[in-house]
């Protein structure tokens, strides 16, 4: 019952958001799996991930370091088979800060192959994600499979060349059934729902 203040437009205003659920079970990469468990991150290929290694967007030691090990055709990890409802609108969002890596790829697919969800491929480059935290968002329509993978990194089908050794910093990723990214909903082991905000007697 403590109001949140939004400074997005430079002036403080009361932040009122609808109910939303973060369907990614591990927003800060504390429990990355080595075999597939729906909703959790799965370490897939040629990368290293170190949790709690960097100060994140809220000033806490909560962000992770993702490291390309150099030159492999695939280097990524991903949110494994996250359940969605076909035809509904969802948004993936997360904070990225490039370290020594030249770029970083975020891809949502229908669990069958890369680039299978229209418009759901985003490349963070040195121009738009270097030295500062930047929130990247992808809004997409859920596929007929009723599940998606959320890839962080690249492979030969992502449209990005093999990466040399380099680091990328990640914080607060989420997947929610909205047409835009709402404020961060931390998760640790399960989906978390944030109740809708309400302002009663706001004119008094």
C-alpha positions in Angstrom: 0.0 0.0 0.0 2.9 2.4 -0.6 2.5 4.4 -3.8 5.2 4.1 -6.4 6.4 7.3 -8.2 7.3 7.2 -11.9 9.9 9.6 -13.2 10.0 8.3 -16.8 8.9 11.6 -18.3 11.1 13.7 -16.0 8.3 14.7 -13.6 7.0 12.6 -10.7 3.7 11.0 -11.1 1.9 8.1 -9.3 2.5 4.8 -11.1 -0.7 2.9 -11.7 -0.3 -0.4 -13.5 -2.6 -3.4 -14.2 -2.1 -6.8 -12.7 0.7 -8.6 -14.4 2.6 -11.9 -14.0 6.3 -12.5 -14.8 6.2 -16.0 -16.4 10.1 -16.3 -16.3 10.7 -18.2 -13.0 14.2 -16.8 -12.3 14.6 -13.1 -13.1 18.1 -12.8 -11.6 19.6 -16.1 -12.8 20.0 -17.8 -9.5 18.9 -21.2 -10.6 20.0 -21.8 -14.2 19.3 -25.4 -15.2 21.5 -27.8 -17.2 18.5 -29.7 -18.4 15.2 -28.3 -19.5 12.6 -27.3 -16.9 9.7 -25.2 -18.2 9.9 -21.5 -17.2 13.5 -21.7 -16.0 16.7 -20.6 -17.7 18.6 -23.4 -19.4 22.3 -23.1 -20.1 22.6 -24.2 -23.6 25.9 -23.5 -25.4 29.4 -22.3 -25.0 28.7 -19.5 -22.4 29.5 -18.7 -18.8 26.9 -17.0 -16.5 27.9 -15.6 -13.1 25.0 -14.5 -10.9 25.2 -11.6 -8.4 28.4 -10.4 -10.0 27.4 -6.8 -11.0 25.5 -4.0 -9.4 22.1 -3.9 -11.2 19.6 -1.3 -12.2 18.4 -0.8 -8.6 21.8 -0.4 -7.1 21.9 -4.0 -5.7 24.4 -6.7 -6.4 21.7 -8.5 -8.4 22.8 -8.6 -12.0 24.6 -11.4 -13.9 27.6 -11.5 -16.2 27.2 -13.4 -19.4 30.5 -14.2 -21.1 31.0 -15.3 -24.7 33.8 -17.8 -24.8 34.8 -16.9 -28.3 34.1 -18.1 -31.8 31.6 -20.9 -31.4 28.7 -21.0 -33.8 26.2 -20.9 -30.9 26.6 -19.1 -27.6 23.4 -18.6 -25.6 21.1 -19.6 -22.7 17.4 -19.4 -22.7 14.1 -19.4 -20.9 12.9 -22.9 -21.6 9.4 -23.6 -23.0 7.6 -20.8 -21.1 3.8 -21.4 -21.3 1.8 -18.8 -23.3 -1.7 -18.7 -24.8 -1.7 -18.8 -28.6 -2.9 -15.6 -30.2 -2.5 -13.5 -27.1 0.0 -10.5 -26.9 3.1 -10.8 -24.7 6.1 -8.6 -24.0 9.6 -9.8 -23.1 11.8 -7.1 -21.4 15.1 -7.0 -19.7 18.1 -4.7 -18.9 21.3 -5.2 -20.8 24.7 -3.4 -20.5 27.4 -4.4 -23.0 30.8 -4.9 -21.5 33.5 -6.0 -23.9 31.2 -7.8 -26.2 30.3 -6.1 -29.5 26.6 -7.1 -29.5 24.0 -9.3 -27.8 20.9 -10.9 -29.2 17.4 -11.4 -27.7 15.2 -13.9 -29.6 11.8 -15.3 -28.9 10.8 -18.4 -30.8 8.1 -21.1 -30.9 10.6 -23.7 -29.4 11.1 -25.3 -32.8 13.6 -23.1 -34.5 15.1 -19.6 -34.4 13.3 -16.6 -35.9 9.9 -18.3 -36.0 8.0 -15.6 -34.2 7.5 -12.5 -36.3 9.4 -9.5 -35.2 10.8 -11.2 -32.1 14.5 -10.8 -32.7 16.4 -7.9 -31.3 20.1 -7.1 -31.4 21.7 -4.8 -28.8 24.8 -3.2 -30.2 27.5 -0.9 -28.9 25.5 2.1 -30.2 22.4 1.4 -28.0 23.6 -0.7 -25.1 27.1 0.2 -24.1 28.2 1.5 -20.7 24.7 2.2 -19.4 21.8 -0.1 -18.5 19.2 -0.1 -21.3 15.9 -1.8 -21.1 15.1 -3.8 -24.3 11.6 -5.0 -25.1 10.0 -7.3 -27.6 6.2 -7.5 -28.0 4.9 -10.5 -29.9 1.8 -12.6 -30.6 2.1 -16.1 -29.0 2.4 -18.9 -31.5 0.2 -22.0 -31.9 2.6 -24.1 -29.9 1.4 -22.4 -26.7 5.0 -22.0 -25.5 8.1 -20.0 -26.4 11.8 -20.0 -25.7 13.5 -16.7 -24.8 17.0 -16.9 -26.1 19.8 -14.6 -24.8 22.8 -14.8 -27.0 23.2 -15.9 -30.6 23.5 -18.8 -32.9 24.2 -19.2 -36.6 20.6 -18.5 -37.4 20.2 -15.3 -35.4 21.7 -13.0 -38.0 24.7 -12.2 -35.9 28.2 -13.2 -36.6 30.2 -15.4 -34.2 31.3 -13.4 -31.3 34.8 -13.1 -29.9 35.4 -13.4 -26.2 33.4 -10.7 -24.4 31.1 -9.9 -21.5 27.5 -8.7 -21.3 25.7 -7.7 -18.1 22.0 -8.7 -17.6 19.3 -7.8 -15.1 15.6 -8.2 -14.4 14.2 -10.1 -17.4 10.5 -10.8 -17.6 7.8 -12.2 -19.8 4.3 -10.9 -19.3 0.9 -11.0 -21.0 0.7 -7.3 -21.9 1.3 -5.2 -25.0 4.1 -3.3 -23.2 6.7 -3.8 -20.5 5.5 -3.0 -17.0 7.8 -2.3 -14.0 10.1 -5.1 -12.8 8.5 -8.1 -11.2 11.3 -10.1 -9.4 10.9 -13.9 -9.5 12.8 -16.7 -7.7 11.7 -20.2 -8.5 8.1 -19.6 -9.7 6.0 -17.1 -11.6 5.0 -14.0 -9.6 1.9 -11.9 -10.0 1.8 -8.3 -9.1 -1.7 -7.0 -8.2 -3.2 -4.1 -10.0 -2.5 -0.7 -8.5 -5.4 1.4 -7.3 -5.7 5.0 -6.2 -8.8 5.7 -4.0 -9.9 9.2 -3.2 -7.1 10.5 -5.4 -8.8 13.9 -5.7 -8.8 14.6 -1.9 
